[in-house]
Amino acid sequence: MQKVLITGAAGFLGSHLCDRFIKEGFRVIGMDNLITGDLKNIEHLFKLQNFEFYHHDVTKFVHIPGDLDYILHFASPASPIDYLKIPIQTLKVGSLGTHNLLGLAKEKKARILIASTSEVYGDPLVHPQNEDYYGNVNTIGPRGVYDEAKRFQESITMAYHTYHGLETRIVRIFNTYGPRMRLNDGRVVPAFIGQALRGEDLTVFGDGSQTRSFCYVDDLVEGVYKLLFSDYIYPINIGNPDEITIKEFAEEIIKLTNTTQKIIYKELPINDPLQRQPDISKARKILNWEAKIKRTEGMSKTLEYFKKFSKEELARSEHRNFLKN
């Protein structure tokens, strides 16, 4: 039985990856410091013999006894509310945490996949964004702590591959949604759904003409899985190129939830990307991958998940001047 370490295991994406690798017959070690993760996301795995959990911060030295075949580094705050609240920890997990895990991979002769993000493209001047585009990022702006942590993460990963011959993979993740997202994490999908379920008007920043491209979590996990077992060492976009404006998306949520809220507009946050759409030509060609789940289907599944929240939980999740990611 091959062994995989998944960092950020109690988070949204990490928990779904744990499920997938358990399903594929791996022995899974989940690791999380629980700053933004929630044990509820993986508690169903605790009874399994081939799953174990380490409560640990990857910015500290990481030790795993015995052999290790694969590492998936998904530990990082991923929403604006989180990384604006804990900017230093965000920078450290992208730098020190990645360094520690690359060192562990080198020691264990394991293959490591690093979770990067479409935010490395910043507010793009190229549309759609392809992997050859270097980005337009404000290093000292409020989003820089996340964007630059991920850009450094890619650089040190490629350095370990080039200098040490380490087997590395880099996935650039575009907006992903689905069950286990936190209602108050500041990202557009849970923010809109939470407002709709609480009977609030939906808040759109700017005039709503900025675009996003939403990928359902099952599609994302499939892309990550295929990339890990491919021979491709350079960054690759994984996302759904079905682009939509934020205003149109807010209207979709109102229709989906069968509510009568209005859309209200607020000032656009600094450096908020005006366009976000992945060019997935490489993923199609190299991985034979593309997103299959339509937004109508994925949003219906996501809404059903959030409908299970109690009124008290919904009230506690009331947005805190959230920013769109």
C-alpha positions in Angstrom: 0.0 0.0 0.0 1.6 3.3 -1.1 1.6 6.2 1.4 0.7 9.8 0.7 1.0 12.9 2.9 -1.7 15.5 2.3 -1.1 18.9 4.0 -4.1 21.1 4.6 -6.0 17.9 5.0 -8.8 19.4 7.1 -9.5 22.1 4.6 -11.9 22.3 1.7 -9.6 20.9 -1.0 -7.4 18.8 1.2 -10.3 16.9 2.7 -11.7 16.0 -0.8 -8.2 14.8 -1.8 -8.0 12.6 1.3 -11.3 11.0 0.2 -10.0 10.4 -3.3 -6.7 8.8 -2.2 -8.4 6.6 0.3 -10.8 5.5 -2.4 -7.8 4.7 -4.7 -6.3 2.4 -2.0 -3.6 4.6 -0.6 -2.5 4.9 3.0 -3.2 8.6 3.7 -1.5 10.8 6.3 -3.4 14.0 6.8 -1.7 17.0 8.3 -3.2 20.3 9.4 -2.6 23.0 12.0 -6.4 23.8 12.0 -6.0 27.5 11.6 -8.5 27.5 8.8 -9.2 23.7 8.5 -12.0 21.9 10.3 -11.8 18.3 11.7 -15.5 17.9 10.7 -14.3 17.7 7.1 -12.3 14.5 7.8 -13.9 12.9 10.9 -15.5 10.3 8.7 -12.0 9.0 7.9 -10.8 8.6 11.5 -12.2 5.1 11.8 -10.3 3.8 8.8 -7.1 1.9 9.3 -5.4 3.4 6.3 -5.9 7.0 7.5 -4.0 8.9 10.2 -4.0 12.5 11.2 -1.1 14.7 12.4 -2.0 18.0 14.1 1.0 19.9 13.0 2.2 23.2 11.4 4.3 22.6 8.3 6.3 25.8 8.9 7.9 23.7 11.7 10.1 20.7 11.0 8.1 17.9 9.5 8.9 14.3 10.3 7.0 11.3 9.0 8.3 7.8 10.1 8.8 5.1 7.5 8.5 5.3 3.8 6.6 7.9 1.9 5.7 7.8 -1.7 3.9 11.1 -2.4 3.3 14.5 -0.9 0.5 16.9 -1.8 1.1 20.3 -0.3 -2.3 22.0 0.1 -1.7 23.8 3.4 -2.4 27.5 3.0 -5.1 30.1 3.8 -6.9 30.5 0.5 -9.5 33.1 1.0 -9.0 36.9 1.3 -10.5 37.1 4.8 -8.0 34.5 6.0 -4.8 35.7 4.4 -5.6 39.4 5.2 -6.2 38.3 8.8 -3.0 36.1 9.1 -0.6 37.5 6.5 2.6 36.4 8.1 1.4 32.8 8.5 0.3 32.9 4.9 3.8 33.9 3.7 5.4 31.4 6.0 3.4 28.4 4.9 4.2 29.2 1.3 7.9 29.6 2.0 9.1 27.8 5.1 6.4 25.2 4.8 7.1 24.5 1.2 10.9 24.3 2.0 10.3 21.8 4.8 8.1 19.6 2.6 10.5 19.7 -0.3 13.2 18.6 2.1 11.0 15.8 3.4 10.3 14.7 -0.2 14.1 14.7 -0.9 14.8 12.6 2.2 12.0 10.1 1.4 12.6 10.1 -2.4 8.9 11.0 -2.7 7.2 12.8 -5.5 5.7 16.1 -4.4 2.8 18.1 -5.9 2.5 21.8 -4.9 -0.8 23.6 -4.9 -0.3 26.9 -6.6 -3.1 29.3 -7.7 -4.4 31.4 -10.5 -3.5 34.4 -8.3 0.1 34.1 -9.5 -1.3 35.9 -12.6 -2.5 38.8 -10.5 -4.8 41.2 -12.3 -4.0 39.8 -15.7 -3.2 41.7 -18.8 -3.6 38.5 -20.9 -6.9 36.7 -21.3 -7.6 33.9 -20.9 -4.6 33.1 -18.7 -2.1 30.5 -20.0 0.9 29.0 -18.2 3.4 31.1 -20.2 2.0 34.4 -18.8 4.2 35.8 -16.0 1.5 37.8 -14.3 0.7 41.3 -13.1 1.1 41.2 -9.3 1.4 44.0 -6.8 4.0 42.6 -4.4 3.2 45.1 -1.6 -0.6 45.3 -2.1 -3.0 43.6 0.3 -3.2 40.5 -1.8 0.6 40.2 -2.2 1.0 38.1 0.9 -0.9 35.3 -0.9 0.2 35.9 -4.4 3.9 36.2 -3.7 3.8 33.2 -1.3 2.5 31.1 -4.2 5.0 32.5 -6.7 7.9 31.8 -4.4 6.5 28.3 -3.8 6.7 27.6 -7.5 10.2 29.0 -7.7 11.6 26.9 -4.9 9.8 23.8 -6.2 11.4 24.2 -9.6 14.8 24.9 -7.9 14.6 21.6 -6.0 13.7 19.8 -9.2 16.6 21.3 -11.2 19.2 21.2 -8.5 18.3 18.0 -6.6 16.4 16.1 -9.4 13.4 15.9 -7.1 10.2 14.7 -8.8 7.9 17.7 -8.6 4.5 18.7 -9.9 2.8 22.2 -9.8 -0.9 22.8 -10.2 -2.3 26.3 -10.7 -5.8 26.1 -9.2 -8.6 28.4 -10.5 -11.7 29.3 -8.5 -13.0 26.0 -7.1 -16.2 25.5 -5.1 -18.3 22.7 -3.6 -19.3 21.1 -0.2 -17.1 21.8 2.8 -16.3 25.4 1.9 -16.7 27.7 4.9 -19.7 30.0 4.7 -17.7 33.0 6.1 -14.4 32.4 4.3 -14.9 35.4 2.0 -15.0 33.6 -1.4 -17.8 34.5 -3.8 -19.7 31.2 -3.8 -20.2 30.7 -0.1 -20.6 34.4 0.4 -23.5 34.7 -2.1 -25.2 31.4 -0.9 -24.9 32.5 2.7 -26.4 35.9 2.0 -29.3 34.3 0.0 -30.0 31.7 2.8 -30.0 34.5 5.4 -32.4 36.6 3.4 -29.9 39.4 2.8 -29.2 41.3 -0.4 -26.3 40.0 -2.4 -23.1 42.2 -2.2 -21.3 42.8 -5.5 -18.0 44.8 -5.4 -17.4 47.2 -8.3 -20.0 47.2 -11.1 -20.1 43.4 -11.3 -18.5 43.2 -14.7 -15.4 41.4 -13.4 -15.3 37.7 -14.3 -14.6 34.4 -12.6 -14.6 30.8 -13.9 -15.8 28.3 -11.3 -14.7 24.7 -11.2 -16.5 22.1 -9.1 -14.3 20.3 -6.6 -14.7 16.8 -8.0 -13.3 18.0 -11.4 -10.4 19.7 -9.6 -9.5 16.6 -7.6 -9.5 14.6 -10.8 -7.2 17.0 -12.4 -4.8 17.0 -9.5 -4.8 13.2 -9.4 -4.0 13.0 -13.1 -1.2 15.6 -12.8 0.4 13.8 -9.9 0.8 10.6 -12.0 1.8 12.4 -15.2 5.3 13.1 -16.3 4.8 16.9 -16.6 7.0 19.0 -14.3 5.9 22.5 -15.1 2.9 24.5 -13.8 -0.4 23.5 -15.3 -3.8 25.2 -15.1 -6.7 23.3 -13.6 -10.0 25.1 -13.8 -13.2 25.4 -15.6 -13.0 27.9 -18.5 -16.8 28.6 -18.4 -16.5 32.4 -17.6 -19.2 34.5 -16.0 -19.5 38.0 -14.7 -20.0 38.4 -10.9 -23.3 40.3 -11.5 -24.6 37.4 -13.7 -23.4 34.9 -11.1 -25.3 36.8 -8.3 -28.4 36.6 -10.5 -27.9 32.9 -10.9 -27.7 32.4 -7.1 -30.9 34.4 -6.5 -32.7 32.2 -9.1 -31.1 29.0 -7.7 -32.2 29.8 -4.1 -35.6 30.9 -5.2 -35.2 34.1 -3.2 -36.2 37.7 -3.9 -33.1 39.6 -2.8 -31.6 42.5 -4.7 -28.0 43.0 -5.7 -26.2 45.9 -3.9 -22.9 47.3 -5.0 -19.8 48.4 -3.0 -16.4 49.7 -3.9 -14.1 47.2 -5.6 -11.2 46.1 -3.3 -7.6 47.0 -4.2 -6.0 44.7 -6.9 -9.1 42.6 -7.2 -8.6 40.8 -10.6 -11.0 42.0 -13.3 -10.8 38.9 -15.3 -10.1 35.3 -14.4 -10.4 32.5 -17.0 -8.0 29.5 -17.4 -6.6 28.4 -20.7 -6.6 24.7 -20.1 -5.1 23.7 -23.5 -2.2 22.0 -21.7 -4.4 20.1 -19.3 -6.4 18.8 -22.2 -3.4 17.8 -24.2 -1.1 16.5 -21.5 -3.5 15.1 -18.9 -6.5 14.4 -21.1 -8.5 16.4 -18.6 -11.2 19.0 -18.7 -14.0 20.0 -16.3 -17.1 18.0 -16.9 -19.5 19.2 -14.2 -21.7 22.1 -15.3 -22.2 25.0 -13.0 -25.9 24.4 -12.6 -25.2 20.9 -11.3 -22.3 21.8 -9.1 -24.1 24.8 -7.6 -27.2 22.6 -6.8 -25.0 20.2 -4.9 -23.2 23.0 -3.1 -26.5 24.6 -2.2 -27.8 21.4 -0.7 -24.7 21.2 1.5 -25.2 24.7 2.8 -28.9 24.2 3.4 -28.0 21.7 6.1 -26.6 24.5 8.3 -28.8 25.6 11.1 -30.1 29.1 11.4 -27.7 29.8 14.2 -24.7 28.6 12.1 -25.9 30.8 9.2 -26.2 33.8 11.6 -22.7 33.3 12.9 -21.4 33.2 9.3 -22.7 36.6 8.5 -20.1 38.1 6.1 -17.5 40.4 7.4 -17.0 42.8 4.6 -15.8 39.9 2.5 -13.6 40.3 -0.6 -14.1 38.4 -3.8 -11.3 35.9 -4.5 
